[in-house]
């Protein structure tokens, strides 16, 4: 659990910096491509270790996790977050050269960054709520 939480901070921390740049809220003088190039390796490594440790946590008690309502919602939100990242890289980011130096990226890039922030907050909240299922549904 400790490894999962620590790598969650690496993944979410780097994702938040990228998302805030996509929203035009920080590092506006730095090209988006440079922010992504510098942070994506850390983000990817954090995601890989976080997913591996999460899978091991699931494997430790699969029925308990699967029956947890908050766990299911968390997994659904995680799938949506992955689809959002995939969609951004398949569409907006392919044309990054057109808007790379803009202090505020175009609406489609800002929407991907904003949606990512919302989904990350939901995923973290649902992860914390998993421990309290008994208080809500028993």
C-alpha positions as CSV (number, residue, x, y, z in Angstrom):
1,X,0.0,0.0,0.0
2,X,2.9,2.3,0.8
3,X,4.4,1.8,-2.7
4,X,1.0,2.3,-4.3
5,X,0.5,5.6,-2.5
6,X,4.0,6.9,-3.1
7,X,3.9,6.2,-6.8
8,X,0.4,7.7,-6.9
9,X,2.0,10.9,-5.8
10,X,4.6,10.7,-8.6
11,X,2.0,9.9,-11.2
12,X,-0.6,12.5,-10.0
13,X,2.0,15.2,-9.3
14,X,3.4,15.0,-12.8
15,X,0.0,14.7,-14.4
16,X,-1.2,17.8,-12.5
17,X,1.8,19.8,-13.8
18,X,1.0,18.7,-17.4
19,X,-2.7,19.4,-17.0
20,X,-2.1,22.8,-15.5
21,X,0.1,23.7,-18.5
22,X,-2.7,22.5,-20.8
23,X,-5.1,24.8,-19.0
24,X,-2.7,27.7,-19.4
25,X,-2.4,28.1,-15.6
26,X,1.3,27.5,-15.1
27,X,4.6,27.4,-17.1
28,X,3.0,29.5,-19.8
29,X,6.4,30.5,-21.2
30,X,7.5,26.9,-21.6
31,X,6.3,25.0,-24.8
32,X,3.8,22.3,-24.0
33,X,5.9,19.8,-25.9
34,X,8.8,20.5,-23.6
35,X,6.7,20.1,-20.4
36,X,5.3,16.8,-21.7
37,X,8.8,15.6,-22.8
38,X,10.3,16.3,-19.4
39,X,7.4,14.9,-17.3
40,X,6.0,12.1,-19.3
41,X,8.8,9.6,-18.5
42,X,8.3,10.2,-14.7
43,X,4.6,10.1,-15.2
44,X,4.8,6.8,-17.1
45,X,7.1,5.2,-14.5
46,X,4.8,6.3,-11.7
47,X,1.8,4.9,-13.6
48,X,3.5,1.6,-14.2
49,X,4.6,1.0,-10.6
50,X,1.3,2.3,-9.3
51,X,-0.7,-0.1,-11.5
52,X,1.6,-3.0,-10.6
53,X,1.2,-2.3,-6.8
54,X,-2.5,-1.8,-7.3
55,X,-2.8,-5.1,-9.1
56,X,-0.9,-6.8,-6.2
57,X,-3.3,-5.1,-3.7
58,X,-6.2,-6.5,-5.7
59,X,-4.7,-9.9,-5.9
60,X,-4.3,-10.0,-2.0
61,X,-8.1,-10.0,-1.6
62,X,-9.8,-10.0,-5.0
63,X,-13.4,-10.8,-3.8
64,X,-13.3,-8.2,-1.1
65,X,-12.0,-5.6,-3.6
66,X,-14.4,-6.6,-6.4
67,X,-17.4,-6.5,-4.1
68,X,-16.5,-3.0,-3.0
69,X,-18.7,-0.4,-4.8
70,X,-16.1,2.3,-4.5
71,X,-13.5,0.1,-6.1
72,X,-15.7,-0.5,-9.1
73,X,-16.3,3.2,-9.5
74,X,-12.6,3.9,-9.1
75,X,-11.8,1.4,-11.9
76,X,-14.5,3.0,-14.2
77,X,-13.0,6.4,-13.5
78,X,-9.5,5.0,-14.2
79,X,-10.7,3.7,-17.5
80,X,-12.2,7.1,-18.4
81,X,-8.9,8.8,-17.5
82,X,-6.9,6.4,-19.7
83,X,-9.3,7.0,-22.6
84,X,-9.0,10.8,-22.1
85,X,-5.2,10.6,-22.2
86,X,-5.3,8.3,-25.2
87,X,-7.8,10.5,-27.0
88,X,-5.7,13.7,-26.3
89,X,-2.5,12.1,-27.7
90,X,-4.4,10.7,-30.8
91,X,-6.0,14.1,-31.6
92,X,-4.9,17.4,-30.0
93,X,-1.3,16.5,-29.3
94,X,-0.6,15.4,-32.8
95,X,-1.0,19.0,-33.8
96,X,1.0,20.4,-30.9
97,X,3.3,22.2,-33.3
98,X,0.5,24.6,-34.2
99,X,-0.2,25.7,-30.6
100,X,3.0,24.7,-28.7
101,X,4.1,28.2,-27.8
102,X,0.7,29.6,-27.0
103,X,0.4,30.6,-23.3
104,X,-3.1,29.2,-23.4
105,X,-3.6,26.1,-25.5
106,X,-6.8,25.6,-27.7
107,X,-10.1,24.5,-26.1
108,X,-9.7,20.8,-27.0
109,X,-6.4,20.6,-25.1
110,X,-7.7,22.6,-22.2
111,X,-10.8,20.3,-22.0
112,X,-8.5,17.2,-21.9
113,X,-6.4,18.8,-19.1
114,X,-9.5,19.8,-17.1
115,X,-11.1,16.4,-17.5
116,X,-7.9,14.8,-16.4
117,X,-7.8,16.8,-13.2
118,X,-11.4,16.0,-12.4
119,X,-10.9,12.3,-13.0
120,X,-7.7,12.2,-10.9
121,X,-9.6,13.8,-8.0
122,X,-12.4,11.3,-8.4
123,X,-10.0,8.3,-8.5
124,X,-8.2,9.4,-5.4
125,X,-11.4,10.1,-3.5
126,X,-12.9,6.8,-4.5
127,X,-9.7,5.0,-3.5
128,X,-9.9,6.5,0.0
129,X,-13.6,5.7,0.2
130,X,-13.0,2.0,-0.4
131,X,-12.0,1.6,3.3
132,X,-15.4,3.0,4.4
133,X,-17.8,0.9,2.3
134,X,-19.1,-0.8,5.5
135,X,-20.2,2.6,6.9
136,X,-22.1,3.4,3.8
137,X,-23.7,0.1,2.7
138,X,-23.9,-2.3,5.7
